Amino acid sequence: MNTIAERIYDYLKGFPPFNLLTREQLLSISKSVDVIYLENNQFIFEIGKPVSDHFYVVRDGAIGLFSADHNLVDKCDEGDIFGLRALLRKGKYKLNAKAIEESIVYCISLENLDAYITANTDASQFLMASFASNIRTRTTEEDDFSEALQKSSEYTYLQTADYSKNPITCRVETSIKEAANIMTEKHVGSIVIVDNKKPIGIITDKDLRTKIATGKFTIDQTVSAIMSSPVITYPETISVAEAQIAMLKNKITHLCITKDGTSHSELTGILSEHDIIVLRENNPSSLIKEVKRSKTALQLCNIRQRTEKLLERYLEQDIPIDFISRLVSAINGIITQKVIELSIAKMNNKPPVRFAWLAIGSQGRQEQLLMTDQDNALVFEDVNETNYEEVKSYFLKLSEHINNALETVGFELCPAKMMANNPKWCKSVSEWSKQFNSWITTPDQDNLMLCTIFFDYECVYGNQELVRQLSENIFKSIKNHDIFLTYLGRNALQNPPPLSFFRQFLVEDDGEHKDQFDIKARAMMPLVDAARLLVLSHNIKAINNTLQRYEKLVELEPQNKDTYSFCIEAYKDLLTFRTKQGLAHNDSGRFIDLESLDKGNRLQLKRSFKAVKEVQELIKVRFKLSQLL
């Protein structure tokens, strides 16, 4: 090996992912590295130029990544990698990269990436995690967190999915028999039905098993009889993470890839669940499959424990908390669905009428990352008075099975009994509507507390139409009693930013958690309450997640974009912090011993509190509540 290659080897082995490679792998890369010398302000790539088949490592100096409006997005110092996202995404560069001082850069080819780095499991996992990290602008003013957030640029997490570029297709008038023959001949598990090259439906092996082999349809009928339509479409830049969430959310195993990501443009590929599994070892999809095969709550308990390990690993890899939250919530939801199916099977009879199981509180907001206690409710179809008690009795018994099974899985029973096996939280649509109307028209402290819990609900299982009816009735009650929002606003201000006059943390005065900081009540819930109130004031339905609520508010109120963006980042930080604390101490992460925190942790928390102050000031002005604080 020549002297230059030796120097390159010695340098790269000190940085990830190169330190994760075998000696032979890194030696092979070092021999083919190109060394680039850059003057100050010299560009290495520019926005709009085709992406080259290389990525880069800073050897000496510093490289700045700049947006089109010349804002510094990130600064890459010695050992930092850049240009890798673009390489995997293909297309054209979306950032400018130039030296911000005299620099030496190592240039590594796509061929070496494929042959040695992505082929190495540890190195590949590191790259997965690095894609997930949010890149923020550095600012000289350490305390000016708000300004940094305004300039921050959040990248797509995880790599672009490697989908099949040659989807097998047929026309809508094709017979099922002909389509099945095509799938057999091409050795594929799906065929996309197209009209003028645009996807309008899809048939999978499962459709042939469940719809043809069972005799429900004949093979002489056209594919339109059994195709799933409309199809779920995504653009060619879809990431592995987005694909996973889409498949979990829509309960499908195939996504159609089109030029612009909609069904109105040309089909360019197909992405299957199998493709995702091949791309990523230990894919959460395998956990989902195990859930579907499970026969007992104990088996589901094992899967949920492994989900917590997955959560821990993702946090270690710095994967964005919003992605982790949605993924873990999706797994929790699917586990709950399986629990309900197993519980129904235990009953002597099938449900007498349509019903829906609602997750409420943090699970309803898709923010239940740790194994906290249950909060749920059940709504069933309206029935006549003579049958009401009998029907309710059935669902109370079913709920008892479900709640007990969820406890076996690891979700503790709610101490306040806010569960569907409580007659108070198991009602018909009409009864639930009356209940919400009562809370809204008499907004005392107890009723407001219940509203803040029950307004965050998600249908986990059952009939969505019942939930839609309930939502319509709730918003009708709010519209008829608009002063309710003022009361809800007062309630949202009950927890001020958790710092004393001397900027010390406000801690618990007594009880089991004396001198500990309650991160849920004092920091997270004020942001949750504010998001709920503001979204309700816009009459927005079906957005329960706190981060998604603030994202919607950014869209609806561009004049308050800075405040809402600040709240988004603060809530992400708080959710991450609480989750890590919970995993470290094997509890809910709610109460924190401040003595265990270093200066950096304290500073991060105090920065988050500024977001609470900003959004509460906005609420005070909007709802004319300035006399309260």
Buried (B, 14 or more C-beta within 10 A) or exposed (E): EEEEBEEBBEBBBEBBBBEBBEEEBBBBBBBEBEEBEBEEEEBBBEBEEEBBEBBBBBBBBBBBBBBEEEEBBBBBEBBBBBBBBBBBBEEEBBBBBBBBEEBBBBBBBBEBBEBBBBEBEEBBBBBBBBBBBBBBBEBEEEEEBBBBBBBBBBBBBBBBBBBBEEBBBBBBEBBBBBBBEBBEEEEBBBBBBBEEEBBBBBBBBBBBEEBBEEEEBEEEBBBBBBBBEEBBBBBBBBBBBBBBBBBBEEEBBBBBBBBEBEBEBEBBBBBBBEBBBEBBEEBBBBBBBBBEEBEEBEBBBBBBEBBBEBBBBBBEBBBBBBBBBBBBBBBBBBBBBBBBEBBBEEEEEEBBBBBBBBBBBBBBBBBBBBBBBBBBBBBBBBBEEEEBEEBBEBBBBBBBBBBBBBBEBBBEBBEEEBBBBBEEBBBBBBBBBBBBBEBBEEBEEEBBEBBBBBBBBBBBBBBEEBBBBBBEBBBBBBEEBEEBBBBBBBBBBBBBBBBEEEEEBBBBEEEEBEEBBBBBBBBBBBBBBBBBBBBBBEEBEEBBBBBBBBBBBBEBBEEBEBBBBBBBBBBBBBBBBBBBBBBEEEEBBBBBEBEEBEEEBEBBBBBBBBBBBBBBBBBBEBBEBEEEE
